[in-house]
């Protein structure tokens, strides 16, 4: 059986981002792939693909069923993916077949990687993504470990501190407004299972259902906290006002809360991009500043 060859570009980016720990993890991937092929009785069946933090390889089960083997770099956001997928149980999301959460290994049903919601007309894409967002908003499992109440409380102190440490790189009123949202809405935020990384490239065509979500970054939250990824991906194809209105309508959201959490996430992402030096093609690095200013003005208009 042909073993896993880690994509060169993915290896370079991971090593640069994660340093020595990332390089050690990359070295383990071929052996991990061999291990899980043996344990889950599959053989690799195609060239590896990759996202930002994971490698996905087409494979086939012993009975001929097409699947994919996914090996993911574990961090605070990605570690909850198996739990979220098992909670959804294939309803609106890719089906989880096997997993080893401690090592970031998953066996998933194979979807159509050539049919991506990103390539559909934006109005249709927003309608589909908003419907999936609402459909996946089930009660979060208690063992998830990430919740918006905790994150909002952390950001009350972290946002102003990081803003000062990074040299006050943008107007203070944006930070103050984001902190105000965290103070007001954080303590009463909901406990729905929310995907923080739902966007048009993370929705693929399926056979059981026309469209299924992949690569969730889950937390227990208000559903409105998940909106921003649908705003800054394909941002040039509609105005922020029109995009937000369409998402709110498709997912049945509270518009004021959606704008508020969009502001918080845009400010947080803007600081992350400055601190980490994110590549210029990353939507957070490119569009967080624009959407932070937009969300600030939109929130004031609602008030």
N, C-alpha and C positions, 0 to 999 in steps of 0.2 A: 504494500500500500504506500502510495506517495505521501510523504510527510508534509507538514505545514511549513511553508516559506513565508515568513513575516514580510508584508509589503514594505519596501524601502522607505517610502515617504512617511508611512505611519510610524515606523521605527525612529526616523530622524526627529519627527515632531514630538513623539512621546519622550524620547531621551532628553530633548532640549527642555521640555516642560517639566518633567518629573525628576530629572537629574539621575544620580546613581541608582536610586530605588527603581526608577523607570527602566533603566538599562538592565538591571538584574531581572526585572519582571519579563522584559522582552526575551531574554535568554531562556526563560522557562517555557515559553509558549509552544515550541515544537513538541517538547516532552508532554506538556499538558494535553495538547491535541491528541497525541498518541494514546495517552492514558484514557481519555474520555471516549475515544473511538472504541477502545477495548471494553471499557465498563458499560457503555451504552449500546454496544454492538452495532456500530455504524462504520462506514468507510467514507473518506473524503471523496468528493465528486466534482471538483471544480476549483477555479482560482479564488483565492481569498479576496474579500472586500473589507473595507474598514470605514468606520466613522471617526469621531473625534477621540474616543477613548477605548474602542473595542475592535476586534477582528472577527469577521463572520465568514465561515467557510461552508459552501454547499456540501452536503453529505447525503448518504442514502442508508436507511435502516435495512436490516437483514431481510425484511419482507418486501423491499423495494420502495418503501415510502420515502419521498424526498423530504429532507429536513435541512437545517443549518446548525452548525456548531458555532457558538458565540463565546469568545473569551474576552472579558472586560476588565480594564483597570478599575480597581475598587476605590471609590472615594465616598464622601458623605452622601452625595446625590445619587450615585449609581448603585450603591449597595442594596437599595430597596427594590430594584427592578424585578428580581424573581418573586418577591412577595406580592408586588402589585400585579404582575402577570397571572400568578396563581389565584389571586383574589378575583380578577376579571374572568378567568377561566375561559378565555377565547371569545368572550362576548364583546365585540368591538375592538379587540386587540389580538395580536399574534398569540397563538396558543403555546404555552410552556409545556414541554414534554418531560424534560428531566432538568435537574439543576444541582449544582454544588455552590450554594451562596458564598461560602467561605473563600472560594477561589475564583469567584466571578465567572463560572462556567455554566452555560445553559445549552440545552438542545431545544430548538424551536421548530415549529412548522415552517415549511418553506413558502414564502410569498413570491409575488412577481416583482422582482427588483427592477424590471423595465417599465413598470406602470406605477408612477409616483404622482401623488396629488399635486406636487410642485408643478407638474406639466399641464394641469387642467386650468381652464379659465378661472380667474381669481374669484369671481362671484360664486361660482360653483364650488371652488375649493374651500372658501370660507364657510359656505353652507354645510358642506360635508364635515369639515373639521369642528365647527361649532356643535353639530349634532353629536359627533363622537365625544366631544368634551362633556356635554351634558349626560350622555349615556354612561360614560365611565365614572361619573361622580357618585359612586357608591360609598357607604360608610367605610372610613379608613380602618384597616385592622389595627388593634391596639399595639401590636408588636412592631409597627412600622418604624418608630424611633425618630422621625422628623415631623415637626408640626410648626405651623405658622405662628402660633402664640409664642413659642420659644424663640423663633427666628425674629419676630418683630421686637420682642423685648431686647434681644441682643443688638439689633440694629439701632435702637434708640441711642445707645452709647457708641456703637461701632462706626456709624456713618459720619458723625461729626469728627470723631477722633481720626479716622482714616483720611478724611478730607483735609484736616490740618497737617497730618503727616506727609501727605502728597503735595503740599505746597499750595493749598487752597486753589485748585485748578479750575474751578467754575464757581458761579455765584452762590453765595451762602444761602440765599433764599430757597434754592432747590433742595438743599440738605434739610433746612428747617421744615419745609413743607413735607418732605418724605418722613421725617421723624414725627411730625404731627399725625400723619396717617397711621404710623406704627403705634403711637400712643392711644389714638382713638379707636382704631379698628382691630389692633392686635389682640387685646385681652378677650374680645368676643368673637374671634374668628372661628370658622366652622371646623368640622371634623370629617369632611369629605375626602375621598382619595383623589388627589389632584395631581396631574402630570405637569410638572414645571417646564417640560421641554416638548410640548405638543406643537409641532409646526408641519409645514406642508411636505418637507422631505422625510418626515417620520410617519407618513401614512402611505402604505403600499397596497397595491391591488391584491386581492385574495380570491380563493375559489369558494370558500364557505360563505363569505360576505364580500361585497364589492370592494370595500376599503377597510383596512385594519391598521391600528396604531402599533408602532414599534418603539423601542428605546425609551421607555418612560423614565423620568426622574421624579419619583413620587414623594409627596408629603401630605400630611393631614392639614387641610386649609379651607378657606373660602374658595369656591370654584373660580371666582374672579381673579385670584392670584395667578391663574394659568394663562391669562390673556396675552401677555406681552410677546411671547414667542410667535404668536399669530399676527402681531403688529409689525415686528421688525423684519420678518422674513417676507420677501416680495413687497417691501415697503413702497417701492416706486410705482406700484400698479394701482394705487388708489390713495386718496388723502387719508391722513390719520383719523379725521372725523368720520369719514365714510366707512373706513375699516372697522373702527370701534363700534359704530352703530350696527354694522352687519354682524359682527361677532356677538354683540349683546343680544340681537334678535335671534340669531341661530341657536345660541346656547341658553337663552332665557336668563340673562344675567341682570344684576343690579348695576346700572350704568355708573353711578357715583362710586360705588365700591370698585368697579373694574378700572376706572380712571385712577383712583387713589393707589391701588396696588400696582398699576402700571408705572406710576411715578416712582414708587419705592423701588421696584425692580430695575427701572431705567437708571436711577441714581446709583444703586448698588453695582449694576453692570458697568456703568461708566467708570466708577472707581476701580473695579476689578481690571478693566481693560488698561487703565493707566498704570496700575501697579504691576500687572503681569506682562505688559507689552504684547497683548493679543495680536495675532496676525491681522492685517488690514482687511482680509476677506471675511473675517468673522462678523456676523450681523451685530453682535453686541458692541464690538469696537466701532463699527461704522455708524450705527444708528441710535445707540443709547443716548448720545447728546441731543440729537434732534427730538427724540421721543420724550426725553425728560422735560425739555422746554415745552413741548406740545402738551404733555400731561399736566404740567403746572398751570398753563393757561386754561386748559379744559376744566380742571378742577375749580379754578376761580370762577369760570363761567357758570358752572353748576351751582356753586354757592350763591 
